[in-house]
């Protein structure tokens, strides 16, 4: 029950909120891409980790469903309906 922002002034609190917004706007799409869209990383790390930590019947289809949700989320964030994994997306 400790709030790290409790002793901040109004200006410092606004700066904190602005920084959080910047991180969500710039770094969240990169994190989603790295974990869920990049084919090699998804197969070797993300799907394997989720598959090992789910019960038997769910581990076959839930990681794919989760990937589709993250893909749709990234499409909404970027405003681009034709998002494909590749060098162009990595450069952005």
Residue pairs with C-beta under 8 A, 6 or more apart in sequence:
5 12
5 13
5 16
8 16
28 77
29 74
29 77
29 78
32 70
32 73
32 74
32 77
33 74
33 85
33 89
33 90
34 41
35 41
35 42
35 45
35 46
35 70
36 42
36 46
36 66
36 67
36 70
36 71
36 74
37 67
37 70
37 71
37 74
37 83
37 85
37 89
38 85
38 90
39 85
42 67
46 63
46 67
47 63
47 64
47 67
50 59
50 62
50 63
50 66
51 59
51 60
51 63
52 59
54 62
54 63
71 83
74 83
75 81
75 83
83 89
